[in-house]
Amino acid sequence: MSDHVYKVVELVGSSPNSIEDAIQTAIKRADQTLRNLRWFEVMQTRGHVENDEVQHYQVVLKAGCTLEGEGP
């Protein structure tokens, strides 16, 4: 088994539909510019309430990408 080294980035995703959709939004967008995306961790969840109803969901994620090339 080889050793893995990851670069960790912070992402914020949002959605009017659900927390899960906010996560998918962040991951799909990050996948357009980051290579080797391997994992994520939800750090925070938030929402916006208006007229006694949830109007928007927001999540803060840490995501890990494996580094390219060989290590020492």
N, C-alpha and C positions, 0 to 999 in steps of 0.2 A: 504494500500500500504506500502510495507516495504522500508526501507532506503537502498540505494545502495552505496557501496564503491568500487572504482576501483583502480587497479594498472595500471599506464600508462607506456608504453614502447615506445621507438623510433625504427622504422624499416626503412630500405632503400631497395626499390625494383627496379629492372631494367629489361628492355626488349628491344629487337630490333624492336618490332612490334608497341607498342602504350603505352600511359600513363596508360590507363585502364588495359592493360596486366601487366604493371609494378606493379600496385596496387594489382592485383590478385596474382601475384608471391609472393609479400611480405606477404599478408594475408594467402595464402595457406601454405607457409613455416612456418610462425609463429604458425599456427594452429597445426602443428606437435609437438610443444614443449610447447605451452601455452594452459592452459585450460580456458574456460569461456570467450573467446574473444567475445566482444559485440559491439564495435564501432571503427571507425577510423576517423582521420582527416588528410587531405593532407596538409602538412606544406610547402613543396617546390616541385617544378618541375624543372628538368634540362634535357638537352639533349646534345648529341655529334654530331657535324656536320663535315662531311668530303666530299670533292668534291661537295660542294653546296647541299648536301642532308643530312637529318637527319639519323644518323646511329644507335642511341641508345637513349632510354628514361630512366630517373631515377626520382624516387619520394621518398621524405622523409615523413613518416607517423608517427603520434602519434596514438597508439592503446590502447584501454582500456579493461581490463579483470576484471570481478567481482571476489572479494576475496571469498574464500571458508570459510565455518564455520559461526558461528553466532557472531555478534558483541556484544558490551556491552549492 
